[in-house]
Amino acid sequence: MAEYKLLLPSMGEGVMEATIITWLFNEGDNVKEDDSVVEIATDKVDSDVPTPVSGKIVKILKQKDEVAKVGEAIAILEIEGEGTASEEVKTETPAATPDAETLKAIEEPLQTMAASNVEFSGDLYLSPLVKSIAQQENISETELKTIKGSGLEGRITKEDILAYVANRGSKPAQQAAPAPAASTPQPAVSAPAATIPVSAGDEIIPMDRMRKIIAENMVKAKQIAPHVTSFIETDVTNVVKWRNKNKAVFEKREGEKLTFMPIFVKAVVKAIQDFPMINVSVNGENIIKKKNINIGMATALPDGNLIVPVIKNADQLSLSGLAKAINDLAYRARNKKLRPEDTQGATYTISNVGSFGNLMGTPIIPQPQVAILAIGAIVKKPAVLETADGDVIAIRNLMFMSHSYDHRVVDGSLGGMMLKHVHDYLENWDLNTEI
C-alpha cells in the first residue's frame, strides 16, 4: 500500500490559507474518489475539499479550527500501490520546513477576523491571528516592526505579540506613522469603550465567523470611504411588462426563472460603459481603472448572513447569459457551494433591498470598490404622465434606486449622472428586447 498526502488545493487568487471547519470522515474511514472529505473556510466563503483518489484516511493532520496553507498536507490516505504520493498544486513551496512549535504558532487557529480584512503595507508577514491581535490592541505597523519575531524567518508569532502586549503594561498605544491619504485606514474594529450591561433574561449570542468578517468589513468600509448617496425614483413599467411577457417562455426554454436582476445588471453595465470612472479602485494616491466589469450581487443567506458572489465579465454576457449566471450564483450561495473565486474581483456591486419589501436603502460600499447601487421594491403608484393630449394620472410601476459612492474619487456629478443613466435605461426599456 502507498501513502497519499491530501493537500489543501488552490482556492483562487489571493487566498493563501483556510480554516478547517469540520471533517466529514474520521481516521480509519474509507473514501471514494471525489468524495468531499472536509469543510473549510476562507475569509470569503465556505467550501468542501474533495479527495482526488480512493483510499483510507489513516491520519488527519489538521484538526478542526486549525489553519492550513495552500499546498500543505491536511491528511494522509492509504491507497493502492507503493511509495508516497501527493496531489500536485500550483503554488510555491517554502524553502525551509518550520519545526512543530513554529508551525503551530504560524497556523494558530483563527479566533477573530481573516487577515485579508486588515490593512497593512505588506512589508511584514503576519498570520491572521497576529493581525487580529494587533488590530484589537491598536498596535500600529510601526510598533510591529519593533517586535523581534521568533518564528520562521523572524516572523512574529502569537506568543511574540502577546508578550509584547503584556510588556506594554499601562502605557498608551503608540500612534501609527502618518500614511498617504486614503491608503491606510484606522483599525477596522476597536475594543469596545465600555462594557455593555447584561440584564437578567438577556441572551448572549456569540458572532459566528462570517458575522465577524462582515462586521469588520462594514466598519472598515465606512472608515476608508466618505460615503455620499444619491436617490432617484424610476418608472419600470416597461421592465415589468417585458418580464411578464417573457418569463414563461424563458423558463420553458431554459428551465430557469427569469428575475428582474438580469435587467438591472444590464442597465448598470451600460451605465458603467458610459461612465468608466465608476469602475475604479483607490490605491493610496493612485486610481486604478478596471478593464473588466465584474458585478457583485449581494445575496442573503438562510442563516441571515450576507455574501456577494460576482458575475465576471458581465459586459460580455447577453440577458440570457446574465440570467443563468445570476441563478447559478444565487443557488450555490444559498447552498454553500460557492468557490472562493466566485466572491472575488467585483468592481461594482448591486444590492436588491426590494426583495425584502424595502423601498430604498443607503448601501455601504464594499472595499476596494468605489460605488454600490441599492434597488428598492417595485410598487404600483399613481403617477403623472405627459401625453400629446396633456398630463394624465396613471397607475405605474415605480422603484427607488440609491447610489452610494466614494467621494474621494467620485463627485456628485459623476455619481448622479451614472445613476440617471441607469434610470434612463430602465425607464426606456424596449419591449421588443430579445431574451
Sequence and secondary structure as in RCSB ss.txt:
>XXXX:A:sequence
MAEYKLLLPSMGEGVMEATIITWLFNEGDNVKEDDSVVEIATDKVDSDVPTPVSGKIVKILKQKDEVAKVGEAIA
ILEIEGEGTASEEVKTETPAATPDAETLKAIEEPLQTMAASNVEFSGDLYLSPLVKSIAQQENISETELKTIKGS
GLEGRITKEDILAYVANRGSKPAQQAAPAPAASTPQPAVSAPAATIPVSAGDEIIPMDRMRKIIAENMVKAKQIA
PHVTSFIETDVTNVVKWRNKNKAVFEKREGEKLTFMPIFVKAVVKAIQDFPMINVSVNGENIIKKKNINIGMATA
LPDGNLIVPVIKNADQLSLSGLAKAINDLAYRARNKKLRPEDTQGATYTISNVGSFGNLMGTPIIPQPQVAILAI
GAIVKKPAVLETADGDVIAIRNLMFMSHSYDHRVVDGSLGGMMLKHVHDYLENWDLNTEI
>XXXX:A:secstr
 EEEEEE    STT  EEEEEEESS TT EE TT EEEEEE SS EEEEE SS EEEEEE S TT EEETT EEE
EEEESSSSEEE   SS   SS   HHHHHHHT    S  GGGS   SSS   HHHHHHHHHTT  HHHHTTS   
SGGG   HHHHHHHHHHHTT          TTTS S SS   SS     TT       HHHHHHHHHHHHHHHHS
 EEEEEEEEE HHHHHHHHHHHHHHHHHHSS   SHHHHHHHHHHHHHH GGGSEEEETTEEEE SS  EEE EE
 TTS EE  EETTGGG  HHHHHHHHHHHHHHHHTT   GGGGS  SEEEEEGGGGT S       TT SEEEEE
   EEEEEEEEETTEEEEEEEEEEEEEEEEETTT  HHHHHHHHHHHHHHHHT  TT   
